[in-house]
């Protein structure tokens, strides 16, 4: 870990137990940020990016901190291995800081009504930078302190849809709820929407820039491997008629902020869900009453519920594929709830496989009856170029 000396603005490298107390900066990137390579070339009257570094160092020094970490210049981004290590460690680095300075360059203390509209609240990376540190102080465009994570708690909660208690204590918060916090955030590179969430779920994975949306799929695979929480399947996507078990992006969790994980003894799974080459392997203990209109479907209760009624589990609907014991998710545009009176615990359990992500169908307003597609055996419908539809 490289840290900036707040007096000399020079970098030094530290390892593990040798890392000294440090402050850390959270900010949104502009066009003229000073990189690791730029740092030794620019001067105090140089580009705006360097001015930000100098002001951050001066602030930290005034509060007694000799060292500060800033993402623009403390990582050599020309080294792919160093970049991967840094991104996998970043949540921990923010978590271990003594203080985080959140610099909101589009906010003024004279107009705090616009605080919650700052671009800082819309970026993917700043979510972990808000949640990981114990202490976060907010500074406006002139580097004037406008408040802290504690003093602005209610305003931050309104801007982020993160409950005030979760800004500091997140034990027991479901995967779906945490995903919902990222549902409206954006990143410059599509892969970063997944990479920026690794720390929030305490998982690690290699960076593969160029993989596109597959990064978010890999993130969900890692979450399933490390966290026993079926709320990860409690998402909706109104653009799909059929899909795999995993969401295409955090946007699918926008309405999942109130979902809580809960164990239901009626459909206890003896073995955990696992990601395999056939799909998600999931055990179905017991059986939900048949839908006589759609005999090829299974209704799968999940171990999660809406917070207002924890006694009613959420369920998803699966439809059989041609391959034995293989299913796809039907009607991913909605989440249903299960009437436990329809659940038969006397039926032997069985293991099925749910497609991960490879079945995406036409938007509802452009397609025929989805049940007709199933009856005809249609397994894949290519979404046409949207530009051709206008």
C-alpha positions as YAML, in Angstrom:
chain: A
units: angstrom
residues:
- id: 1
  name: UNK
  ca: [0.00, 0.00, 0.00]
- id: 2
  name: UNK
  ca: [1.41, 3.35, -1.05]
- id: 3
  name: UNK
  ca: [0.70, 6.41, 1.08]
- id: 4
  name: UNK
  ca: [1.34, 10.10, 0.48]
- id: 5
  name: UNK
  ca: [3.36, 12.05, 2.99]
- id: 6
  name: UNK
  ca: [1.06, 14.97, 3.78]
- id: 7
  name: UNK
  ca: [4.01, 17.35, 4.19]
- id: 8
  name: UNK
  ca: [6.24, 16.47, 1.25]
- id: 9
  name: UNK
  ca: [3.50, 14.98, -1.00]
- id: 10
  name: UNK
  ca: [5.82, 12.10, -1.80]
- id: 11
  name: UNK
  ca: [4.90, 8.42, -1.90]
- id: 12
  name: UNK
  ca: [6.14, 5.69, 0.43]
- id: 13
  name: UNK
  ca: [5.22, 2.00, 0.40]
- id: 14
  name: UNK
  ca: [4.04, 0.03, 3.44]
- id: 15
  name: UNK
  ca: [3.04, -3.59, 4.05]
- id: 16
  name: UNK
  ca: [0.48, -5.07, 6.45]
- id: 17
  name: UNK
  ca: [1.52, -4.50, 10.07]
- id: 18
  name: UNK
  ca: [3.81, -1.62, 9.06]
- id: 19
  name: UNK
  ca: [0.94, 0.52, 7.71]
- id: 20
  name: UNK
  ca: [0.70, 3.71, 9.82]
- id: 21
  name: UNK
  ca: [-2.52, 5.59, 10.68]
- id: 22
  name: UNK
  ca: [-3.79, 7.38, 7.58]
- id: 23
  name: UNK
  ca: [-6.60, 9.50, 6.20]
- id: 24
  name: UNK
  ca: [-8.26, 8.61, 2.89]
- id: 25
  name: UNK
  ca: [-9.99, 10.59, 0.14]
- id: 26
  name: UNK
  ca: [-13.30, 9.81, -1.56]
- id: 27
  name: UNK
  ca: [-14.19, 11.89, -4.61]
- id: 28
  name: UNK
  ca: [-15.49, 11.73, -8.16]
- id: 29
  name: UNK
  ca: [-12.93, 11.77, -10.93]
- id: 30
  name: UNK
  ca: [-12.58, 14.67, -13.33]
- id: 31
  name: UNK
  ca: [-10.75, 15.01, -16.64]
- id: 32
  name: UNK
  ca: [-7.41, 16.21, -15.25]
- id: 33
  name: UNK
  ca: [-6.66, 13.93, -12.32]
- id: 34
  name: UNK
  ca: [-2.98, 13.51, -11.46]
- id: 35
  name: UNK
  ca: [-1.87, 9.89, -11.81]
- id: 36
  name: UNK
  ca: [0.93, 7.94, -10.16]
- id: 37
  name: UNK
  ca: [3.17, 8.86, -13.10]
- id: 38
  name: UNK
  ca: [2.16, 12.54, -12.96]
- id: 39
  name: UNK
  ca: [2.81, 13.03, -9.28]
- id: 40
  name: UNK
  ca: [6.54, 13.74, -9.45]
- id: 41
  name: UNK
  ca: [6.19, 16.02, -12.49]
- id: 42
  name: UNK
  ca: [3.52, 18.51, -11.45]
- id: 43
  name: UNK
  ca: [3.78, 21.44, -9.08]
- id: 44
  name: UNK
  ca: [1.35, 23.11, -6.71]
- id: 45
  name: UNK
  ca: [0.14, 25.45, -9.46]
- id: 46
  name: UNK
  ca: [-0.36, 22.59, -11.86]
- id: 47
  name: UNK
  ca: [-3.60, 20.91, -13.00]
- id: 48
  name: UNK
  ca: [-6.80, 20.83, -10.96]
- id: 49
  name: UNK
  ca: [-6.17, 17.19, -10.06]
- id: 50
  name: UNK
  ca: [-2.96, 18.08, -8.28]
- id: 51
  name: UNK
  ca: [-4.68, 20.95, -6.46]
- id: 52
  name: UNK
  ca: [-7.13, 18.40, -5.06]
- id: 53
  name: UNK
  ca: [-4.23, 16.25, -3.84]
- id: 54
  name: UNK
  ca: [-2.50, 19.23, -2.25]
- id: 55
  name: UNK
  ca: [-5.66, 20.38, -0.48]
- id: 56
  name: UNK
  ca: [-6.38, 16.89, 0.82]
- id: 57
  name: UNK
  ca: [-2.82, 16.58, 2.16]
- id: 58
  name: UNK
  ca: [-3.06, 20.00, 3.82]
- id: 59
  name: UNK
  ca: [-6.36, 19.04, 5.46]
- id: 60
  name: UNK
  ca: [-4.98, 15.74, 6.74]
- id: 61
  name: UNK
  ca: [-1.82, 17.42, 8.05]
- id: 62
  name: UNK
  ca: [-3.90, 20.04, 9.89]
- id: 63
  name: UNK
  ca: [-5.66, 17.18, 11.71]
- id: 64
  name: UNK
  ca: [-2.43, 15.49, 12.69]
- id: 65
  name: UNK
  ca: [-2.21, 12.83, 9.97]
- id: 66
  name: UNK
  ca: [1.20, 12.28, 8.39]
- id: 67
  name: UNK
  ca: [-0.16, 9.96, 5.69]
- id: 68
  name: UNK
  ca: [-3.06, 9.97, 3.25]
- id: 69
  name: UNK
  ca: [-4.29, 7.60, 0.51]
- id: 70
  name: UNK
  ca: [-5.76, 8.93, -2.74]
- id: 71
  name: UNK
  ca: [-6.86, 6.52, -5.47]
- id: 72
  name: UNK
  ca: [-5.79, 8.67, -8.43]
- id: 73
  name: UNK
  ca: [-2.09, 8.77, -7.56]
- id: 74
  name: UNK
  ca: [-1.35, 6.01, -5.02]
- id: 75
  name: UNK
  ca: [-1.89, 3.16, -7.52]
- id: 76
  name: UNK
  ca: [0.22, 2.51, -10.59]
- id: 77
  name: UNK
  ca: [-2.64, 1.72, -12.94]
- id: 78
  name: UNK
  ca: [-0.27, 0.77, -15.75]
- id: 79
  name: UNK
  ca: [0.39, -2.45, -13.79]
- id: 80
  name: UNK
  ca: [-2.57, -4.81, -14.17]
- id: 81
  name: UNK
  ca: [-1.46, -6.93, -11.19]
- id: 82
  name: UNK
  ca: [-1.14, -3.88, -8.95]
- id: 83
  name: UNK
  ca: [-4.52, -2.55, -10.08]
- id: 84
  name: UNK
  ca: [-6.17, -5.92, -9.38]
- id: 85
  name: UNK
  ca: [-4.61, -6.13, -5.92]
- id: 86
  name: UNK
  ca: [-5.67, -2.57, -5.12]
- id: 87
  name: UNK
  ca: [-9.28, -3.03, -6.20]
- id: 88
  name: UNK
  ca: [-9.56, -6.29, -4.27]
- id: 89
  name: UNK
  ca: [-8.13, -4.51, -1.19]
- id: 90
  name: UNK
  ca: [-9.87, -1.17, -1.53]
- id: 91
  name: UNK
  ca: [-12.85, -1.79, 0.75]
- id: 92
  name: UNK
  ca: [-10.46, -2.87, 3.50]
- id: 93
  name: UNK
  ca: [-8.28, 0.20, 2.91]
- id: 94
  name: UNK
  ca: [-11.26, 2.49, 3.38]
- id: 95
  name: UNK
  ca: [-12.43, 0.43, 6.34]
- id: 96
  name: UNK
  ca: [-9.03, 0.70, 8.08]
- id: 97
  name: UNK
  ca: [-8.64, 4.45, 7.57]
- id: 98
  name: UNK
  ca: [-8.87, 6.76, 10.58]
- id: 99
  name: UNK
  ca: [-10.94, 9.30, 8.67]
- id: 100
  name: UNK
  ca: [-12.39, 9.53, 5.16]
- id: 101
  name: UNK
  ca: [-12.72, 12.93, 3.50]
- id: 102
  name: UNK
  ca: [-15.60, 12.93, 1.00]
- id: 103
  name: UNK
  ca: [-14.97, 15.84, -1.36]
- id: 104
  name: UNK
  ca: [-18.14, 16.93, -3.19]
- id: 105
  name: UNK
  ca: [-16.98, 19.44, -5.80]
- id: 106
  name: UNK
  ca: [-20.55, 20.24, -6.92]
- id: 107
  name: UNK
  ca: [-21.83, 21.11, -3.42]
- id: 108
  name: UNK
  ca: [-21.64, 24.43, -1.58]
- id: 109
  name: UNK
  ca: [-22.28, 24.95, 2.11]
- id: 110
  name: UNK
  ca: [-24.36, 27.97, 1.04]
- id: 111
  name: UNK
  ca: [-26.81, 25.70, -0.82]
- id: 112
  name: UNK
  ca: [-27.12, 22.50, 1.18]
- id: 113
  name: UNK
  ca: [-30.51, 21.71, -0.34]
- id: 114
  name: UNK
  ca: [-28.58, 20.24, -3.28]
- id: 115
  name: UNK
  ca: [-26.36, 18.07, -1.08]
- id: 116
  name: UNK
  ca: [-28.26, 14.86, -1.85]
- id: 117
  name: UNK
  ca: [-28.16, 15.61, -5.59]
- id: 118
  name: UNK
  ca: [-24.37, 15.57, -5.77]
- id: 119
  name: UNK
  ca: [-22.81, 13.42, -8.46]
- id: 120
  name: UNK
  ca: [-20.93, 11.70, -5.62]
- id: 121
  name: UNK
  ca: [-24.14, 9.87, -4.67]
- id: 122
  name: UNK
  ca: [-24.60, 8.45, -8.18]
- id: 123
  name: UNK
  ca: [-21.22, 6.75, -8.72]
- id: 124
  name: UNK
  ca: [-20.55, 3.07, -8.16]
- id: 125
  name: UNK
  ca: [-17.22, 3.35, -6.36]
- id: 126
  name: UNK
  ca: [-18.41, 5.88, -3.79]
- id: 127
  name: UNK
  ca: [-20.89, 3.41, -2.31]
- id: 128
  name: UNK
  ca: [-18.15, 1.42, -0.60]
- id: 129
  name: UNK
  ca: [-16.37, 4.67, 0.25]
- id: 130
  name: UNK
  ca: [-19.47, 5.78, 2.14]
- id: 131
  name: UNK
  ca: [-20.06, 2.48, 3.93]
- id: 132
  name: UNK
  ca: [-16.61, 1.09, 4.72]
- id: 133
  name: UNK
  ca: [-15.04, 3.86, 6.87]
- id: 134
  name: UNK
  ca: [-16.24, 4.38, 10.42]
- id: 135
  name: UNK
  ca: [-15.73, 8.15, 10.09]
- id: 136
  name: UNK
  ca: [-16.66, 10.12, 6.97]
- id: 137
  name: UNK
  ca: [-16.51, 13.92, 6.84]
- id: 138
  name: UNK
  ca: [-18.03, 15.77, 3.88]
- id: 139
  name: UNK
  ca: [-16.38, 18.82, 2.28]
- id: 140
  name: UNK
  ca: [-17.82, 21.20, -0.29]
- id: 141
  name: UNK
  ca: [-16.25, 22.68, -3.41]
- id: 142
  name: UNK
  ca: [-14.18, 25.13, -1.31]
- id: 143
  name: UNK
  ca: [-13.03, 22.40, 1.07]
- id: 144
  name: UNK
  ca: [-15.34, 23.65, 3.81]
- id: 145
  name: UNK
  ca: [-16.67, 20.93, 6.09]
- id: 146
  name: UNK
  ca: [-20.44, 20.59, 5.73]
- id: 147
  name: UNK
  ca: [-21.03, 17.66, 8.08]
- id: 148
  name: UNK
  ca: [-20.25, 14.03, 8.81]
- id: 149
  name: UNK
  ca: [-21.82, 10.66, 8.09]
- id: 150
  name: UNK
  ca: [-23.41, 10.82, 11.53]
- id: 151
  name: UNK
  ca: [-24.64, 14.43, 11.47]
- id: 152
  name: UNK
  ca: [-26.01, 14.12, 7.91]
- id: 153
  name: UNK
  ca: [-27.36, 10.60, 8.44]
- id: 154
  name: UNK
  ca: [-30.99, 11.30, 7.53]
- id: 155
  name: UNK
  ca: [-30.07, 13.36, 4.46]
- id: 156
  name: UNK
  ca: [-27.69, 10.65, 3.24]
- id: 157
  name: UNK
  ca: [-30.33, 7.98, 3.81]
- id: 158
  name: UNK
  ca: [-32.82, 9.95, 1.70]
- id: 159
  name: UNK
  ca: [-30.27, 10.35, -1.11]
- id: 160
  name: UNK
  ca: [-29.13, 6.72, -1.15]
- id: 161
  name: UNK
  ca: [-32.12, 4.66, 0.06]
- id: 162
  name: UNK
  ca: [-29.80, 3.14, 2.65]
- id: 163
  name: UNK
  ca: [-31.52, 2.96, 6.06]
- id: 164
  name: UNK
  ca: [-29.75, 5.17, 8.63]
- id: 165
  name: UNK
  ca: [-28.82, 2.19, 10.83]
- id: 166
  name: UNK
  ca: [-27.12, 0.51, 7.85]
- id: 167
  name: UNK
  ca: [-24.78, 3.43, 7.25]
- id: 168
  name: UNK
  ca: [-22.73, 2.17, 10.19]
- id: 169
  name: UNK
  ca: [-24.05, -1.29, 11.11]
- id: 170
  name: UNK
  ca: [-24.88, -3.72, 8.31]
- id: 171
  name: UNK
  ca: [-24.94, -7.10, 10.08]
- id: 172
  name: UNK
  ca: [-27.90, -9.15, 8.92]
- id: 173
  name: UNK
  ca: [-28.70, -7.02, 5.86]
- id: 174
  name: UNK
  ca: [-29.73, -9.28, 2.99]
- id: 175
  name: UNK
  ca: [-27.82, -9.57, -0.29]
- id: 176
  name: UNK
  ca: [-30.85, -8.22, -2.17]
- id: 177
  name: UNK
  ca: [-31.04, -5.14, 0.04]
- id: 178
  name: UNK
  ca: [-27.34, -4.42, -0.39]
- id: 179
  name: UNK
  ca: [-27.68, -4.84, -4.16]
- id: 180
  name: UNK
  ca: [-30.54, -2.36, -4.14]
- id: 181
  name: UNK
  ca: [-28.18, 0.32, -2.79]
- id: 182
  name: UNK
  ca: [-26.18, 0.02, -6.04]
- id: 183
  name: UNK
  ca: [-29.20, -0.25, -8.34]
- id: 184
  name: UNK
  ca: [-29.13, 3.39, -9.50]
- id: 185
  name: UNK
  ca: [-25.39, 3.95, -9.46]
- id: 186
  name: UNK
  ca: [-23.16, 4.12, -12.51]
- id: 187
  name: UNK
  ca: [-19.54, 3.47, -13.40]
- id: 188
  name: UNK
  ca: [-17.50, 4.58, -16.40]
- id: 189
  name: UNK
  ca: [-16.62, 0.99, -17.28]
- id: 190
  name: UNK
  ca: [-19.31, -1.69, -17.25]
- id: 191
  name: UNK
  ca: [-17.08, -4.15, -15.37]
- id: 192
  name: UNK
  ca: [-16.61, -1.73, -12.49]
- id: 193
  name: UNK
  ca: [-20.23, -1.99, -11.38]
- id: 194
  name: UNK
  ca: [-19.28, -5.51, -10.25]
- id: 195
  name: UNK
  ca: [-15.73, -4.80, -9.10]
- id: 196
  name: UNK
  ca: [-16.89, -1.87, -6.95]
- id: 197
  name: UNK
  ca: [-19.24, -4.20, -5.03]
- id: 198
  name: UNK
  ca: [-16.78, -6.94, -4.08]
- id: 199
  name: UNK
  ca: [-15.96, -5.45, -0.70]
- id: 200
  name: UNK
  ca: [-19.62, -4.93, 0.15]
- id: 201
  name: UNK
  ca: [-20.07, -8.72, -0.01]
- id: 202
  name: UNK
  ca: [-16.60, -9.63, 1.26]
- id: 203
  name: UNK
  ca: [-15.68, -11.56, -1.88]
- id: 204
  name: UNK
  ca: [-12.64, -11.41, -4.15]
- id: 205
  name: UNK
  ca: [-12.17, -12.23, -7.81]
- id: 206
  name: UNK
  ca: [-9.68, -11.45, -10.56]
- id: 207
  name: UNK
  ca: [-10.24, -8.40, -12.74]
- id: 208
  name: UNK
  ca: [-10.87, -9.08, -16.42]
- id: 209
  name: UNK
  ca: [-11.44, -5.75, -18.12]
- id: 210
  name: UNK
  ca: [-13.07, -6.45, -21.46]
- id: 211
  name: UNK
  ca: [-15.45, -9.12, -20.11]
- id: 212
  name: UNK
  ca: [-18.32, -6.62, -19.97]
- id: 213
  name: UNK
  ca: [-21.55, -7.72, -18.18]
- id: 214
  name: UNK
  ca: [-19.98, -11.11, -17.38]
- id: 215
  name: UNK
  ca: [-18.25, -9.39, -14.46]
- id: 216
  name: UNK
  ca: [-21.56, -8.98, -12.66]
- id: 217
  name: UNK
  ca: [-22.41, -12.62, -13.36]
- id: 218
  name: UNK
  ca: [-19.10, -13.70, -11.84]
- id: 219
  name: UNK
  ca: [-19.76, -11.53, -8.81]
- id: 220
  name: UNK
  ca: [-23.08, -13.28, -8.23]
- id: 221
  name: UNK
  ca: [-21.40, -16.68, -8.58]
- id: 222
  name: UNK
  ca: [-18.89, -15.69, -5.89]
- id: 223
  name: UNK
  ca: [-21.64, -14.43, -3.60]
- id: 224
  name: UNK
  ca: [-23.49, -17.75, -3.88]
- id: 225
  name: UNK
  ca: [-20.27, -19.61, -3.06]
- id: 226
  name: UNK
  ca: [-19.58, -17.47, 0.02]
- id: 227
  name: UNK
  ca: [-22.95, -16.31, 1.39]
- id: 228
  name: UNK
  ca: [-25.92, -18.57, 2.13]
- id: 229
  name: UNK
  ca: [-28.60, -16.04, 1.25]
- id: 230
  name: UNK
  ca: [-31.25, -16.79, -1.36]
- id: 231
  name: UNK
  ca: [-32.37, -13.18, -1.58]
- id: 232
  name: UNK
  ca: [-29.78, -12.91, -4.37]
- id: 233
  name: UNK
  ca: [-32.47, -14.47, -6.57]
- id: 234
  name: UNK
  ca: [-35.12, -11.95, -5.47]
- id: 235
  name: UNK
  ca: [-34.85, -9.51, -8.37]
- id: 236
  name: UNK
  ca: [-37.10, -8.33, -11.17]
- id: 237
  name: UNK
  ca: [-36.49, -7.24, -14.76]
- id: 238
  name: UNK
  ca: [-39.44, -5.97, -16.76]
- id: 239
  name: UNK
  ca: [-37.51, -6.26, -20.05]
- id: 240
  name: UNK
  ca: [-37.41, -10.05, -19.86]
- id: 241
  name: UNK
  ca: [-39.95, -12.82, -20.31]
- id: 242
  name: UNK
  ca: [-37.56, -15.61, -19.44]
- id: 243
  name: UNK
  ca: [-34.07, -15.58, -18.03]
- id: 244
  name: UNK
  ca: [-31.42, -17.38, -16.09]
- id: 245
  name: UNK
  ca: [-31.36, -17.37, -12.30]
- id: 246
  name: UNK
  ca: [-29.00, -14.39, -12.02]
- id: 247
  name: UNK
  ca: [-29.74, -10.71, -12.66]
- id: 248
  name: UNK
  ca: [-28.10, -8.84, -15.52]
- id: 249
  name: UNK
  ca: [-27.15, -5.84, -13.35]
- id: 250
  name: UNK
  ca: [-27.79, -4.32, -9.91]
- id: 251
  name: UNK
  ca: [-30.62, -2.32, -11.52]
- id: 252
  name: UNK
  ca: [-32.76, -5.47, -11.25]
- id: 253
  name: UNK
  ca: [-32.70, -5.07, -7.44]
- id: 254
  name: UNK
  ca: [-34.15, -1.55, -7.42]
- id: 255
  name: UNK
  ca: [-37.34, -2.77, -5.70]
- id: 256
  name: UNK
  ca: [-35.59, -5.26, -3.38]
- id: 257
  name: UNK
  ca: [-34.48, -2.88, -0.64]
- id: 258
  name: UNK
  ca: [-37.04, -4.26, 1.83]
- id: 259
  name: UNK
  ca: [-36.21, -7.94, 1.33]
- id: 260
  name: UNK
  ca: [-34.86, -9.80, 4.36]
- id: 261
  name: UNK
  ca: [-33.26, -13.22, 4.56]
- id: 262
  name: UNK
  ca: [-35.23, -15.76, 6.61]
- id: 263
  name: UNK
  ca: [-35.00, -19.51, 7.14]
- id: 264
  name: UNK
  ca: [-38.18, -21.52, 6.62]
- id: 265
  name: UNK
  ca: [-38.03, -25.01, 8.11]
- id: 266
  name: UNK
  ca: [-40.72, -26.26, 5.73]
- id: 267
  name: UNK
  ca: [-38.36, -26.20, 2.78]
- id: 268
  name: UNK
  ca: [-34.96, -26.58, 4.38]
- id: 269
  name: UNK
  ca: [-32.29, -27.47, 1.82]
- id: 270
  name: UNK
  ca: [-29.96, -30.15, 3.08]
- id: 271
  name: UNK
  ca: [-27.21, -29.06, 0.70]
- id: 272
  name: UNK
  ca: [-26.29, -25.49, -0.28]
- id: 273
  name: UNK
  ca: [-26.97, -24.05, -3.70]
- id: 274
  name: UNK
  ca: [-23.97, -24.37, -5.98]
- id: 275
  name: UNK
  ca: [-22.94, -22.95, -9.34]
- id: 276
  name: UNK
  ca: [-22.12, -25.76, -11.78]
- id: 277
  name: UNK
  ca: [-21.50, -26.18, -15.50]
- id: 278
  name: UNK
  ca: [-25.15, -27.22, -15.84]
- id: 279
  name: UNK
  ca: [-26.46, -24.15, -14.04]
- id: 280
  name: UNK
  ca: [-27.38, -23.37, -10.46]
- id: 281
  name: UNK
  ca: [-27.86, -26.64, -8.60]
- id: 282
  name: UNK
  ca: [-30.71, -26.19, -6.14]
- id: 283
  name: UNK
  ca: [-32.55, -28.74, -4.01]
- id: 284
  name: UNK
  ca: [-36.34, -28.62, -4.01]
- id: 285
  name: UNK
  ca: [-37.61, -30.24, -0.80]
- id: 286
  name: UNK
  ca: [-41.36, -30.88, -0.83]
- id: 287
  name: UNK
  ca: [-43.58, -29.56, -3.59]
- id: 288
  name: UNK
  ca: [-45.77, -26.57, -4.23]
- id: 289
  name: UNK
  ca: [-49.24, -27.26, -5.57]
- id: 290
  name: UNK
  ca: [-49.34, -27.65, -9.35]
- id: 291
  name: UNK
  ca: [-50.34, -24.84, -11.65]
- id: 292
  name: UNK
  ca: [-52.68, -26.82, -13.89]
- id: 293
  name: UNK
  ca: [-52.57, -24.19, -16.61]
- id: 294
  name: UNK
  ca: [-48.79, -24.48, -16.82]
- id: 295
  name: UNK
  ca: [-47.79, -28.07, -15.93]
- id: 296
  name: UNK
  ca: [-44.18, -27.57, -17.04]
- id: 297
  name: UNK
  ca: [-43.54, -25.02, -14.30]
- id: 298
  name: UNK
  ca: [-42.18, -25.32, -10.78]
- id: 299
  name: UNK
  ca: [-42.80, -22.73, -8.09]
- id: 300
  name: UNK
  ca: [-39.67, -22.45, -5.94]
- id: 301
  name: UNK
  ca: [-39.94, -20.87, -2.48]
- id: 302
  name: UNK
  ca: [-36.91, -18.83, -1.43]
- id: 303
  name: UNK
  ca: [-35.56, -18.29, 2.06]
- id: 304
  name: UNK
  ca: [-36.43, -14.58, 2.05]
- id: 305
  name: UNK
  ca: [-39.43, -12.30, 2.41]
- id: 306
  name: UNK
  ca: [-40.59, -8.70, 2.36]
- id: 307
  name: UNK
  ca: [-39.84, -7.04, 5.67]
- id: 308
  name: UNK
  ca: [-43.48, -6.12, 6.29]
- id: 309
  name: UNK
  ca: [-44.54, -9.78, 6.28]
- id: 310
  name: UNK
  ca: [-41.70, -12.15, 7.11]
- id: 311
  name: UNK
  ca: [-44.06, -15.11, 7.42]
- id: 312
  name: UNK
  ca: [-44.77, -15.13, 3.68]
- id: 313
  name: UNK
  ca: [-41.79, -16.38, 1.65]
- id: 314
  name: UNK
  ca: [-41.01, -15.05, -1.79]
- id: 315
  name: UNK
  ca: [-41.04, -17.55, -4.62]
- id: 316
  name: UNK
  ca: [-39.90, -17.62, -8.23]
- id: 317
  name: UNK
  ca: [-41.38, -19.60, -11.09]
- id: 318
  name: UNK
  ca: [-39.25, -21.99, -13.13]
- id: 319
  name: UNK
  ca: [-40.07, -23.60, -16.46]
- id: 320
  name: UNK
  ca: [-38.63, -26.86, -17.78]
- id: 321
  name: UNK
  ca: [-36.06, -26.84, -20.55]
- id: 322
  name: UNK
  ca: [-35.56, -29.76, -23.00]
- id: 323
  name: UNK
  ca: [-32.54, -30.96, -21.00]
- id: 324
  name: UNK
  ca: [-33.43, -33.27, -18.11]
- id: 325
  name: UNK
  ca: [-33.79, -31.55, -14.73]
- id: 326
  name: UNK
  ca: [-32.93, -28.18, -16.29]
- id: 327
  name: UNK
  ca: [-35.07, -25.06, -15.88]
- id: 328
  name: UNK
  ca: [-35.16, -21.36, -16.71]
- id: 329
  name: UNK
  ca: [-36.79, -18.61, -14.75]
- id: 330
  name: UNK
  ca: [-40.25, -17.65, -15.97]
- id: 331
  name: UNK
  ca: [-41.75, -14.17, -15.54]
- id: 332
  name: UNK
  ca: [-38.70, -12.44, -14.05]
- id: 333
  name: UNK
  ca: [-40.65, -9.19, -14.24]
- id: 334
  name: UNK
  ca: [-42.28, -9.92, -10.87]
- id: 335
  name: UNK
  ca: [-41.77, -11.58, -7.50]
- id: 336
  name: UNK
  ca: [-44.57, -13.70, -6.11]
- id: 337
  name: UNK
  ca: [-45.25, -14.95, -2.60]
- id: 338
  name: UNK
  ca: [-46.00, -18.49, -1.51]
- id: 339
  name: UNK
  ca: [-49.09, -19.67, 0.31]
- id: 340
  name: UNK
  ca: [-47.54, -22.21, 2.70]
- id: 341
  name: UNK
  ca: [-50.81, -24.15, 2.69]
- id: 342
  name: UNK
  ca: [-49.96, -25.18, -0.87]
- id: 343
  name: UNK
  ca: [-46.60, -26.62, 0.14]
- id: 344
  name: UNK
  ca: [-46.45, -30.41, 0.52]
- id: 345
  name: UNK
  ca: [-43.57, -31.47, 2.79]
- id: 346
  name: UNK
  ca: [-44.35, -35.12, 2.19]
- id: 347
  name: UNK
  ca: [-42.94, -35.11, -1.34]
- id: 348
  name: UNK
  ca: [-39.38, -36.37, -1.74]
- id: 349
  name: UNK
  ca: [-36.77, -33.70, -2.44]
- id: 350
  name: UNK
  ca: [-35.11, -33.52, -5.83]
- id: 351
  name: UNK
  ca: [-32.26, -31.52, -7.29]
- id: 352
  name: UNK
  ca: [-32.70, -29.42, -10.39]
- id: 353
  name: UNK
  ca: [-30.48, -27.09, -12.41]
- id: 354
  name: UNK
  ca: [-31.45, -23.54, -13.31]
- id: 355
  name: UNK
  ca: [-29.84, -21.81, -16.27]
- id: 356
  name: UNK
  ca: [-27.43, -19.13, -15.12]
- id: 357
  name: UNK
  ca: [-27.92, -16.39, -17.69]
- id: 358
  name: UNK
  ca: [-28.27, -17.65, -21.23]
- id: 359
  name: UNK
  ca: [-31.99, -17.28, -21.97]
- id: 360
  name: UNK
  ca: [-33.25, -13.78, -22.63]
- id: 361
  name: UNK
  ca: [-36.49, -13.11, -24.43]
- id: 362
  name: UNK
  ca: [-38.29, -10.28, -26.14]
- id: 363
  name: UNK
  ca: [-39.72, -7.40, -24.13]
- id: 364
  name: UNK
  ca: [-43.39, -8.07, -23.35]
- id: 365
  name: UNK
  ca: [-44.78, -5.48, -25.73]
- id: 366
  name: UNK
  ca: [-42.86, -6.97, -28.67]
- id: 367
  name: UNK
  ca: [-43.49, -10.67, -28.19]
- id: 368
  name: UNK
  ca: [-46.25, -13.25, -28.51]
- id: 369
  name: UNK
  ca: [-47.76, -14.98, -25.50]
- id: 370
  name: UNK
  ca: [-44.77, -16.42, -23.55]
- id: 371
  name: UNK
  ca: [-46.75, -19.55, -22.70]
- id: 372
  name: UNK
  ca: [-47.33, -20.10, -26.40]
- id: 373
  name: UNK
  ca: [-43.55, -19.92, -26.90]
- id: 374
  name: UNK
  ca: [-43.09, -22.63, -24.31]
- id: 375
  name: UNK
  ca: [-45.79, -24.86, -25.75]
- id: 376
  name: UNK
  ca: [-44.14, -24.54, -29.15]
- id: 377
  name: UNK
  ca: [-40.77, -25.43, -27.64]
- id: 378
  name: UNK
  ca: [-39.12, -22.08, -28.34]
- id: 379
  name: UNK
  ca: [-35.91, -21.92, -26.34]
- id: 380
  name: UNK
  ca: [-34.31, -18.69, -27.51]
- id: 381
  name: UNK
  ca: [-35.68, -15.53, -29.07]
- id: 382
  name: UNK
  ca: [-33.14, -12.98, -30.24]
- id: 383
  name: UNK
  ca: [-33.90, -9.42, -29.15]
- id: 384
  name: UNK
  ca: [-33.84, -7.27, -32.30]
- id: 385
  name: UNK
  ca: [-31.84, -4.11, -32.67]
- id: 386
  name: UNK
  ca: [-33.88, -1.50, -30.80]
- id: 387
  name: UNK
  ca: [-33.01, 1.10, -33.43]
- id: 388
  name: UNK
  ca: [-34.82, -1.02, -36.03]
- id: 389
  name: UNK
  ca: [-38.04, -0.81, -34.05]
- id: 390
  name: UNK
  ca: [-38.46, 2.96, -34.52]
...
